[in-house]
Amino acid sequence: MTTFIDSEFYNSNIRPRAEAKASAGVFHLSIMHQLTSDKLFSAGLKIERAKQHIADLDVARQAFFAAEPYRVGTKHDPQTRKLIYYVVSVEDVPTNILLITGDVIQNLRSALDHLAYQLHLTGTGKTTSKDLVYFPIGGTNATEYKSQRDGKVKGMRQDAIDAIDATEPYKGGKGHQLWVLSKLNNIDKHRLVLIAIGSAFRSIDLGAHASRSLQQLIRQAQQTIPDYPVPIPPTRHLFFKTDPMMCPLKAGNELFIDAPDAEVNEEMQFRFDISLSEPEIIEGKPLLETLHQLADLVGKIITAFEPLL
């Protein structure tokens, strides 16, 4: 279950909301500052708008965590006597978080289509066009992608089409994340139920568990050995992530099983997050991190295509 150390804080050390709001419109290495071509101005605006939504999402997410939506309890298994830490209750993720997520995804997908339209205008030599042109994304492999591509790239120069193909924007390709973006965008536009987002179990404090065991050993030694020279060390918190995260989190989910007749460790901590969990598309991945990754990916693609305009 545990795979790597979690260096993020989710239920503690929450950034003040005022600070998050103040940073909502300021982004390091802004895409608008990187672009020199006026032809990509609208695409850049879409990315900036997506980043503003991400900042708003972070504020909403921190407010949700500050309300302490997760309760963890303990019980002993009647057969094995093992101590079990489990979820007592979990609040639903607020609707505004789902709506903001849809806005982020829509703006990122739209940025790629703005790029495609400019590539079309460059290829045709026109300043405006009524043609419907899209950045082609889709298919479960390269062959399927190319069979769907041609109607979306009409008017583009061959070097632009080749550059798009090189991103491999289909399931399992180098641009697999673009396929995820497109699928999520389609869901948000066409399904009455919003994108599947839920609470998730992110990481466990195995440092506190190990510290308790060490402290108990030293106490036992102090009781049997006069002037035992080793002092009892303080509890050290070290979190390990679960991958994929347990999602959607539900009341009754078991988080950790301790030894038989173990005493409850009040210093044990559990961290939770909000994750994307669309079956067969993206499952158990942290929402905010994933949206940042998608925004960075789209921004890199936009700047990479600038020389073709």
Residue frames relative to the residue before (quaternion, step in Angstrom):
aa qw qx qy qz dx dy dz
M 1.0000 0.0000 0.0000 0.0000 0.00 0.00 0.00
T 0.7577 0.3314 -0.2029 0.5244 3.61 0.70 -1.03
T 0.1071 -0.8454 0.5232 0.0068 3.53 -0.80 1.02
F 0.8220 -0.0992 0.0601 0.5576 3.61 0.93 -0.65
I 0.6439 -0.5607 0.3697 0.3663 3.52 -1.25 0.55
D 0.2869 -0.7429 0.5865 0.1472 3.53 -1.05 0.90
S 0.1430 -0.8197 0.5520 0.0538 3.56 -0.52 1.16
E 0.5748 0.5922 -0.3758 0.4216 3.61 1.28 0.03
F 0.2729 -0.7250 0.6020 0.1936 3.57 -1.25 0.46
Y 0.1016 -0.8331 0.5435 0.0143 3.55 -0.78 1.04
N 0.7842 0.2532 -0.1612 0.5431 3.60 0.99 -0.65
S 0.7416 0.2662 -0.2100 0.5789 3.58 1.24 0.15
N 0.7952 0.2649 -0.2177 0.5000 3.54 -1.31 0.34
I 0.1945 0.8049 -0.5363 0.1635 3.57 0.97 0.84
R 0.4855 -0.6762 0.4750 0.2851 3.52 -0.89 1.00
P 0.5325 -0.6318 0.4408 0.3506 3.62 -0.89 0.85
R 0.5557 -0.6395 0.4178 0.3282 3.57 -0.99 0.85
A 0.6186 0.5555 -0.3598 0.4235 3.59 1.01 -0.76
E 0.6413 0.5222 -0.3219 0.4609 3.58 1.02 -0.81
A 0.6527 0.5115 -0.3166 0.4605 3.56 0.96 -0.85
K 0.6559 0.5047 -0.3176 0.4628 3.58 0.95 -0.83
A 0.6471 0.5391 -0.3278 0.4279 3.57 0.96 -0.82
S 0.7175 0.4416 -0.2458 0.4794 3.57 1.13 -0.65
A 0.4107 0.7671 -0.4401 0.2218 3.58 1.27 -0.15
G 0.7887 0.3074 -0.1827 0.5000 3.59 0.98 -0.70
V 0.6451 0.4995 -0.3179 0.4830 3.59 1.23 0.20
F 0.0306 0.8151 -0.5736 0.0751 3.58 -0.61 1.16
H 0.4770 -0.6725 0.4977 0.2693 3.54 -0.89 1.00
L 0.8326 0.0465 -0.0781 0.5464 3.59 -0.91 0.94
S 0.0162 -0.8469 0.5307 -0.0282 3.56 0.87 1.04
I 0.5481 -0.6257 0.4511 0.3234 3.56 -1.03 0.86
M 0.6249 0.5469 -0.3482 0.4349 3.60 1.05 -0.66
H 0.6650 0.4901 -0.3054 0.4735 3.59 1.10 -0.61
Q 0.6505 0.5261 -0.3171 0.4467 3.57 1.17 -0.52
L 0.6866 0.4944 -0.2874 0.4489 3.58 1.05 -0.73
T 0.1949 -0.7847 0.5795 0.1024 3.57 -0.98 0.84
S 0.6507 0.5201 -0.3146 0.4551 3.60 1.21 -0.41
D 0.4517 -0.6834 0.5066 0.2689 3.57 -0.91 0.97
K 0.5760 0.6169 -0.3726 0.3859 3.57 1.17 -0.54
L 0.7269 0.4013 -0.2352 0.5052 3.58 1.16 -0.47
F 0.3279 0.7781 -0.4851 0.2271 3.55 1.27 0.20
S 0.6913 0.4808 -0.2929 0.4530 3.59 0.85 -0.96
A 0.6257 0.5238 -0.3406 0.4671 3.59 1.05 -0.73
G 0.6454 0.5236 -0.3103 0.4615 3.56 1.02 -0.81
L 0.6318 0.5304 -0.3305 0.4586 3.57 1.03 -0.77
K 0.6350 0.5332 -0.3280 0.4527 3.56 1.02 -0.79
I 0.6572 0.4960 -0.3140 0.4727 3.58 0.98 -0.80
E 0.6428 0.5138 -0.3262 0.4653 3.57 0.97 -0.82
R 0.6398 0.5148 -0.3314 0.4646 3.56 1.00 -0.78
A 0.6238 0.5318 -0.3353 0.4643 3.58 1.01 -0.78
K 0.6682 0.4984 -0.3050 0.4604 3.59 0.94 -0.84
Q 0.6140 0.5274 -0.3523 0.4698 3.58 1.07 -0.64
H 0.6369 0.5127 -0.3197 0.4788 3.56 1.03 -0.77
I 0.6245 0.5335 -0.3427 0.4561 3.59 1.02 -0.73
A 0.6414 0.5096 -0.3204 0.4756 3.57 1.02 -0.79
D 0.6368 0.5090 -0.3226 0.4809 3.59 1.01 -0.78
L 0.6289 0.5406 -0.3233 0.4556 3.56 1.05 -0.80
D 0.6346 0.5296 -0.3312 0.4551 3.58 0.99 -0.80
V 0.6330 0.5231 -0.3257 0.4686 3.58 1.01 -0.80
A 0.6783 0.4873 -0.2911 0.4665 3.58 0.89 -0.94
R 0.6390 0.5380 -0.3084 0.4551 3.56 1.05 -0.81
Q 0.6758 0.4844 -0.2958 0.4703 3.58 0.91 -0.89
A 0.6239 0.5293 -0.3393 0.4642 3.58 1.07 -0.71
F 0.6245 0.5334 -0.3250 0.4689 3.57 1.05 -0.76
F 0.6775 0.4805 -0.2936 0.4731 3.59 0.88 -0.89
A 0.6334 0.5525 -0.3345 0.4263 3.58 1.03 -0.80
A 0.6460 0.5195 -0.3146 0.4624 3.59 1.18 -0.49
E 0.3717 -0.7656 0.4512 0.2685 3.59 1.35 0.13
P 0.0642 0.8618 -0.4988 0.0658 3.59 0.61 1.15
Y 0.7131 0.4222 -0.2520 0.4997 3.61 1.25 -0.18
R 0.0843 -0.7747 0.6250 0.0450 3.57 -1.00 0.88
V 0.1335 -0.7877 0.6001 0.0393 3.55 -0.86 1.05
G 0.0627 -0.8016 0.5944 0.0110 3.54 -0.96 0.92
T 0.3378 -0.7256 0.5567 0.2224 3.58 -1.29 -0.01
K 0.0296 0.7661 -0.6418 0.0172 3.53 -1.29 0.48
H 0.3623 -0.7017 0.5621 0.2459 3.56 -1.25 0.36
D 0.4579 -0.6596 0.5209 0.2897 3.55 -0.96 0.91
P 0.4479 -0.7286 0.4406 0.2726 3.64 -0.63 1.03
Q 0.6856 0.4637 -0.2923 0.4790 3.62 1.11 -0.52
T 0.7988 0.3108 -0.1548 0.4914 3.59 0.73 -1.05
R 0.3343 -0.7571 0.4760 0.2974 3.60 1.33 -0.42
K 0.4169 0.7065 -0.4772 0.3151 3.62 1.21 0.22
L 0.4388 -0.6840 0.5237 0.2556 3.53 -1.14 0.78
I 0.1058 -0.8062 0.5818 0.0171 3.59 -0.78 1.06
Y 0.2098 -0.7209 0.6490 0.1228 3.55 -0.98 0.97
Y 0.0642 0.8256 -0.5513 0.1018 3.57 -0.68 1.05
V 0.5672 -0.5873 0.4584 0.3512 3.56 -1.31 0.34
V 0.2795 -0.7614 0.5669 0.1437 3.55 -0.72 1.13
S 0.7835 -0.1457 0.1236 0.5912 3.57 0.92 -0.89
V 0.0644 -0.7752 0.6278 0.0295 3.55 -1.25 0.52
E 0.3731 -0.7305 0.5329 0.2078 3.55 -0.89 0.97
D 0.5587 -0.5945 0.4594 0.3512 3.56 -1.20 0.55
V 0.5222 -0.6034 0.4958 0.3426 3.56 -1.16 0.64
P 0.5075 -0.6757 0.4309 0.3166 3.63 -0.75 0.95
T 0.5931 -0.6031 0.4111 0.3399 3.56 -1.09 0.74
N 0.6204 0.5618 -0.3686 0.4044 3.60 0.98 -0.71
I 0.6037 0.5438 -0.3637 0.4556 3.61 1.11 -0.55
L 0.6420 0.5122 -0.3178 0.4738 3.58 1.01 -0.77
L 0.6745 0.5022 -0.2950 0.4537 3.58 0.94 -0.91
I 0.6542 0.5015 -0.3187 0.4679 3.59 0.94 -0.84
T 0.6122 0.5481 -0.3488 0.4506 3.58 1.02 -0.75
G 0.6449 0.5164 -0.3175 0.4655 3.59 0.96 -0.81
D 0.6386 0.5241 -0.3254 0.4600 3.59 1.04 -0.76
V 0.6226 0.5324 -0.3400 0.4619 3.59 1.00 -0.80
I 0.6950 0.4905 -0.2778 0.4462 3.56 0.76 -1.07
Q 0.6494 0.5237 -0.3185 0.4500 3.59 0.95 -0.88
N 0.6810 0.4900 -0.2984 0.4550 3.60 0.90 -0.86
L 0.6508 0.5046 -0.3246 0.4652 3.59 1.01 -0.72
R 0.6519 0.4899 -0.3196 0.4826 3.58 0.97 -0.79
S 0.6425 0.5311 -0.3148 0.4539 3.58 1.01 -0.81
A 0.6030 0.5648 -0.3583 0.4349 3.61 1.05 -0.72
L 0.6593 0.4997 -0.3066 0.4708 3.59 0.98 -0.83
D 0.6541 0.4965 -0.3198 0.4726 3.60 1.01 -0.70
H 0.6007 0.5299 -0.3595 0.4788 3.61 1.10 -0.60
L 0.6173 0.5268 -0.3329 0.4802 3.59 1.05 -0.75
A 0.6627 0.5132 -0.3099 0.4487 3.59 0.85 -0.95
Y 0.6467 0.5199 -0.3261 0.4529 3.59 0.95 -0.81
Q 0.6608 0.4928 -0.3118 0.4724 3.60 0.96 -0.78
L 0.6177 0.5188 -0.3423 0.4818 3.59 1.08 -0.65
H 0.6182 0.5358 -0.3263 0.4736 3.58 1.10 -0.70
L 0.6761 0.4881 -0.2995 0.4636 3.60 0.86 -0.93
T 0.6331 0.5209 -0.3298 0.4681 3.57 1.04 -0.76
G 0.6845 0.5027 -0.2868 0.4432 3.57 0.95 -0.84
T 0.7329 0.4114 -0.2292 0.4910 3.57 1.04 -0.77
G 0.4217 -0.7119 0.4617 0.3196 3.57 1.22 -0.37
K 0.5280 0.6287 -0.4086 0.3987 3.60 1.24 0.25
T 0.4310 -0.6689 0.5334 0.2869 3.51 -1.32 0.27
T 0.7744 0.0717 -0.0585 0.6259 3.57 1.23 -0.49
S 0.0346 -0.7967 0.6033 0.0065 3.55 -1.22 0.41
K 0.3779 -0.7125 0.5448 0.2296 3.55 -1.16 0.64
D 0.4570 0.6951 -0.4464 0.3296 3.56 1.27 -0.08
L 0.3580 -0.7018 0.5745 0.2221 3.55 -1.13 0.72
V 0.0384 0.8048 -0.5836 0.1014 3.54 -0.48 1.26
Y 0.0536 -0.8036 0.5927 -0.0055 3.57 -0.96 0.88
F 0.4923 -0.5805 0.5368 0.3640 3.52 -1.28 0.37
P 0.3451 -0.7892 0.4630 0.2091 3.61 -0.39 1.19
I 0.0968 0.7606 -0.6342 0.0995 3.54 -0.86 1.06
G 0.5825 0.6113 -0.4192 0.3335 3.58 -0.88 0.82
G 0.5877 0.5608 -0.4479 0.3735 3.48 -1.33 0.21
T 0.4322 -0.7039 0.5065 0.2476 3.53 -1.22 0.55
N 0.7783 0.0824 -0.0728 0.6181 3.58 1.33 -0.01
A 0.7266 -0.4460 0.2913 0.4339 3.59 -1.29 0.16
T 0.6498 0.5278 -0.3241 0.4406 3.60 0.94 -0.83
E 0.6748 0.4851 -0.2882 0.4757 3.56 0.89 -0.92
Y 0.6206 0.5464 -0.3370 0.4502 3.57 1.02 -0.79
K 0.7042 0.4721 -0.2806 0.4500 3.59 0.79 -0.99
S 0.6221 0.5410 -0.3456 0.4482 3.58 1.10 -0.58
Q 0.7141 0.4237 -0.2392 0.5033 3.58 1.21 -0.51
R 0.5740 0.6755 -0.3383 0.3158 3.55 1.25 -0.47
D 0.6534 0.6109 -0.3407 0.2896 3.56 0.74 -1.11
G 0.6830 0.5017 -0.3082 0.4323 3.59 0.89 -0.79
K 0.6870 0.4912 -0.2757 0.4590 3.58 1.22 -0.34
V 0.7443 0.3965 -0.2066 0.4961 3.60 1.20 -0.41
K 0.2874 0.7860 -0.5122 0.1931 3.62 1.17 0.33
G 0.7749 0.3228 -0.2669 0.4734 3.52 -1.05 0.87
M 0.5896 0.5815 -0.3818 0.4104 3.62 1.15 -0.34
R 0.5262 -0.5987 0.4916 0.3507 3.54 -1.19 0.54
Q 0.6312 -0.5612 0.3760 0.3811 3.54 -1.20 0.54
D 0.6317 0.5313 -0.3556 0.4384 3.61 1.00 -0.69
A 0.6279 0.5176 -0.3380 0.4729 3.61 1.10 -0.62
I 0.6432 0.5092 -0.3185 0.4748 3.58 0.99 -0.84
D 0.6443 0.5203 -0.3206 0.4596 3.57 0.98 -0.87
A 0.6520 0.5153 -0.3160 0.4577 3.58 1.01 -0.82
I 0.6306 0.5102 -0.3329 0.4808 3.58 1.03 -0.73
D 0.6423 0.5260 -0.3242 0.4535 3.59 0.92 -0.91
A 0.6457 0.5501 -0.3203 0.4218 3.58 1.02 -0.81
T 0.6103 0.5403 -0.3659 0.4491 3.60 1.17 -0.39
E 0.2433 -0.8076 0.5005 0.1949 3.61 1.30 -0.31
P 0.1366 0.8501 -0.4969 0.1084 3.59 0.73 1.09
Y 0.5142 0.6034 -0.4434 0.4182 3.55 0.64 1.14
K 0.7058 -0.4692 0.3183 0.4248 3.54 -1.27 0.31
G 0.8228 0.2039 -0.1760 0.5004 3.56 -0.77 1.06
G 0.5845 0.5780 -0.3778 0.4262 3.61 1.24 -0.14
K 0.7212 -0.3871 0.3133 0.4816 3.56 -1.29 -0.11
G 0.7316 0.3902 -0.2139 0.5164 3.53 1.14 -0.66
H 0.1340 0.8293 -0.5289 0.1210 3.56 1.09 0.71
Q 0.6379 0.5379 -0.3329 0.4392 3.58 1.01 -0.77
L 0.5958 0.5373 -0.3656 0.4718 3.60 1.15 -0.51
W 0.6135 0.5344 -0.3340 0.4759 3.57 1.08 -0.73
V 0.6261 0.5218 -0.3245 0.4800 3.59 1.02 -0.82
L 0.6447 0.5308 -0.3123 0.4528 3.58 0.91 -0.96
S 0.6853 0.4898 -0.2877 0.4557 3.58 0.84 -0.98
K 0.6521 0.5152 -0.3142 0.4589 3.58 0.96 -0.87
L 0.6668 0.4900 -0.3053 0.4713 3.58 0.91 -0.86
N 0.6334 0.5306 -0.3299 0.4566 3.57 1.03 -0.75
N 0.6472 0.5157 -0.3171 0.4633 3.58 0.97 -0.82
I 0.6357 0.5231 -0.3257 0.4650 3.57 1.02 -0.81
D 0.6768 0.5085 -0.2942 0.4435 3.56 0.87 -0.97
K 0.7035 0.4716 -0.2676 0.4595 3.59 1.05 -0.74
H 0.8232 0.3241 -0.1100 0.4529 3.55 0.95 -0.87
R 0.7032 0.4515 -0.2776 0.4739 3.61 1.16 -0.25
L 0.5029 -0.6570 0.4668 0.3121 3.57 -0.92 0.86
V 0.6838 0.4117 -0.2689 0.5391 3.58 1.04 -0.78
L 0.4605 -0.7088 0.4626 0.2674 3.57 -0.81 0.99
I 0.7296 -0.3958 0.3184 0.4579 3.55 -1.34 0.18
A 0.4863 -0.6869 0.4608 0.2816 3.57 -0.91 0.93
I 0.1271 0.7654 -0.6107 0.1584 3.53 -0.47 1.29
G 0.1173 0.8130 -0.5621 0.0966 3.56 -0.85 0.87
S 0.6208 -0.5168 0.4211 0.4125 3.52 -1.31 0.12
A 0.0944 -0.7998 0.5926 0.0142 3.54 -1.14 0.68
F 0.4391 -0.6322 0.5697 0.2880 3.53 -1.29 0.53
R 0.1899 -0.8434 0.4994 0.0563 3.54 -0.51 1.24
S 0.8168 -0.1381 0.1301 0.5448 3.60 0.74 -0.94
I 0.2946 -0.7544 0.5735 0.1232 3.51 -1.30 0.57
D 0.4440 -0.7098 0.4976 0.2267 3.53 -1.08 0.86
L 0.0480 -0.8218 0.5677 -0.0078 3.57 0.21 1.26
G 0.5247 0.6217 -0.4117 0.4107 3.58 1.24 -0.30
A 0.6628 0.4911 -0.3019 0.4779 3.59 0.96 -0.85
H 0.6306 0.5331 -0.3307 0.4568 3.56 1.06 -0.75
A 0.6770 0.4778 -0.2877 0.4803 3.61 0.93 -0.91
S 0.6288 0.5423 -0.3354 0.4450 3.58 1.02 -0.79
R 0.6367 0.5297 -0.3299 0.4531 3.59 0.97 -0.85
S 0.6552 0.5115 -0.3183 0.4557 3.60 0.91 -0.88
L 0.6638 0.4975 -0.3015 0.4700 3.59 0.95 -0.88
Q 0.6473 0.5255 -0.3167 0.4522 3.59 0.95 -0.85
Q 0.6541 0.5134 -0.3121 0.4596 3.59 0.98 -0.80
L 0.6380 0.5234 -0.3261 0.4611 3.58 1.02 -0.77
I 0.6692 0.4924 -0.3022 0.4673 3.57 0.95 -0.87
R 0.6283 0.5298 -0.3377 0.4588 3.63 0.98 -0.75
Q 0.6417 0.5153 -0.3213 0.4686 3.56 1.00 -0.83
A 0.6567 0.5029 -0.3099 0.4688 3.57 0.99 -0.84
Q 0.6416 0.5319 -0.3250 0.4469 3.60 1.00 -0.77
Q 0.6593 0.5177 -0.3054 0.4517 3.57 1.11 -0.67
T 0.7586 0.3807 -0.1961 0.4910 3.60 1.11 -0.62
I 0.7523 0.3220 -0.1859 0.5439 3.60 1.16 -0.52
P 0.3834 -0.7328 0.5086 0.2394 3.61 -0.52 1.08
D 0.8499 0.0739 -0.0848 0.5148 3.55 -1.08 0.83
Y 0.1108 0.8035 -0.5715 0.1245 3.59 0.93 0.89
P 0.3872 -0.8046 0.4053 0.1959 3.61 -0.53 1.19
V 0.6429 0.5395 -0.3369 0.4268 3.62 1.16 -0.27
P 0.3033 -0.7597 0.5421 0.1921 3.63 -0.64 1.04
I 0.5633 -0.5778 0.4587 0.3722 3.55 -1.24 0.37
P 0.3299 -0.7729 0.5044 0.1987 3.61 -0.57 1.08
P 0.5502 -0.5964 0.4520 0.3705 3.60 -1.18 0.43
T 0.5944 -0.5589 0.4348 0.3811 3.54 -1.25 0.35
R 0.1461 -0.7723 0.6130 0.0803 3.55 -0.94 0.92
H 0.2717 -0.7766 0.5533 0.1301 3.54 -0.83 1.04
L 0.0906 0.7738 -0.6173 0.1096 3.54 -0.73 1.11
F 0.1820 -0.8299 0.5247 0.0525 3.53 -0.48 1.26
F 0.1436 -0.7692 0.6184 0.0730 3.53 -1.08 0.80
K 0.4149 -0.7300 0.4934 0.2270 3.54 -0.87 1.01
T 0.3021 -0.6786 0.6271 0.2345 3.48 -1.35 0.36
D 0.0031 0.8108 -0.5839 0.0419 3.60 -0.88 0.89
P 0.4489 -0.3275 -0.8043 0.2105 1.51 -1.10 2.23
M 0.6171 -0.5511 0.4054 0.3887 3.53 -1.26 0.36
M 0.5238 -0.6086 0.4915 0.3371 3.56 -1.20 0.58
C 0.2540 0.7667 -0.5408 0.2350 3.56 -0.36 1.23
P 0.5375 -0.2283 -0.8109 0.0365 1.52 -1.92 1.60
L 0.4932 -0.6618 0.4850 0.2891 3.53 -1.04 0.82
K 0.0290 -0.8103 0.5845 -0.0311 3.57 -0.87 0.98
A 0.6085 -0.5305 0.4394 0.3940 3.52 -1.23 0.49
G 0.7415 0.3615 -0.2957 0.4818 3.55 -0.89 0.99
N 0.4989 0.6487 -0.4363 0.3742 3.62 1.20 -0.32
E 0.3247 -0.7398 0.5580 0.1898 3.59 -0.90 0.95
L 0.2531 -0.8030 0.5304 0.0993 3.56 -0.79 1.09
F 0.7988 -0.0793 0.0921 0.5892 3.58 1.01 -0.74
I 0.1680 -0.7750 0.6037 0.0812 3.58 -1.02 0.86
D 0.1987 -0.7959 0.5675 0.0710 3.55 -0.60 1.20
A 0.7296 -0.4416 0.3107 0.4198 3.55 -1.35 0.04
P 0.6493 -0.4990 0.3868 0.4240 3.61 -1.24 0.30
D 0.8544 0.1053 -0.1180 0.4949 3.54 -1.05 0.92
A 0.3284 0.7486 -0.5133 0.2612 3.61 1.18 0.40
E 0.4323 -0.6733 0.5331 0.2751 3.55 -1.15 0.67
V 0.5677 -0.5944 0.4421 0.3592 3.57 -1.13 0.61
N 0.2639 -0.7522 0.5885 0.1349 3.53 -0.90 1.00
E 0.2930 -0.8003 0.5005 0.1524 3.57 -0.23 1.27
E 0.6709 0.5028 -0.3057 0.4513 3.58 1.20 -0.39
M 0.4563 0.6652 -0.4596 0.3716 3.59 1.26 -0.02
Q 0.0904 -0.7984 0.5949 0.0228 3.55 -0.92 0.95
F 0.1487 -0.7588 0.6287 0.0831 3.52 -1.26 0.59
R 0.2082 -0.7887 0.5694 0.1014 3.56 -0.93 0.89
F 0.1584 -0.7905 0.5900 0.0438 3.47 -1.05 0.90
D 0.1175 -0.7831 0.6080 0.0570 3.55 -1.23 0.36
I 0.4332 -0.6264 0.5569 0.3314 3.54 -1.35 -0.16
S 0.0655 -0.8389 0.5402 -0.0108 3.56 -0.74 1.01
L 0.4576 -0.6106 0.5693 0.3061 3.51 -1.41 0.33
S 0.0692 0.8100 -0.5772 0.0769 3.57 -0.82 0.93
E 0.1696 0.7603 -0.5967 0.1930 3.54 0.40 1.28
P 0.4394 -0.7195 0.4645 0.2710 3.62 -0.47 1.14
E 0.8532 0.1274 -0.1506 0.4828 3.53 -1.08 0.96
I 0.6732 0.4234 -0.3141 0.5185 3.61 1.23 0.21
I 0.7366 -0.2464 0.2004 0.5972 3.56 0.65 -1.12
E 0.0028 -0.8357 0.5453 -0.0654 3.58 -0.62 1.10
G 0.8680 0.0780 -0.0751 0.4846 3.53 -0.92 0.98
K 0.4899 0.6330 -0.4540 0.3913 3.58 1.01 0.80
P 0.5435 -0.6533 0.4093 0.3321 3.61 -0.87 0.91
L 0.5323 -0.6882 0.4034 0.2832 3.54 -0.77 1.11
L 0.7336 0.4417 -0.2685 0.4411 3.58 0.57 -1.12
E 0.6505 0.5106 -0.3237 0.4598 3.60 0.91 -0.84
T 0.6575 0.5174 -0.3140 0.4488 3.58 0.95 -0.86
L 0.6651 0.4936 -0.3134 0.4645 3.59 0.93 -0.83
H 0.6124 0.5259 -0.3485 0.4764 3.60 1.05 -0.69
Q 0.6535 0.5165 -0.3114 0.4574 3.59 0.94 -0.86
L 0.6617 0.4988 -0.3055 0.4690 3.59 0.95 -0.84
A 0.6471 0.5110 -0.3225 0.4649 3.59 0.98 -0.81
D 0.6475 0.5077 -0.3194 0.4700 3.60 0.97 -0.81
L 0.6489 0.5272 -0.3163 0.4482 3.57 0.97 -0.87
V 0.6798 0.4768 -0.2965 0.4718 3.59 0.83 -0.93
G 0.6362 0.5319 -0.3312 0.4502 3.58 1.00 -0.77
K 0.6546 0.5057 -0.3098 0.4689 3.59 0.97 -0.81
I 0.6419 0.5165 -0.3300 0.4608 3.58 1.00 -0.76
I 0.6428 0.5290 -0.3268 0.4475 3.58 0.92 -0.89
T 0.7005 0.4537 -0.2864 0.4705 3.60 0.82 -0.92
A 0.6327 0.5454 -0.3389 0.4328 3.62 1.03 -0.68
F 0.7054 0.4650 -0.2666 0.4638 3.60 1.08 -0.66
E 0.4300 0.7368 -0.4468 0.2695 3.59 1.24 -0.21
P 0.6640 0.5076 -0.3408 0.4305 3.68 0.87 -0.73
L 0.6465 0.5331 -0.3266 0.4372 3.62 1.17 -0.36
L 0.6240 0.5446 -0.3346 0.4495 3.60 1.26 0.00
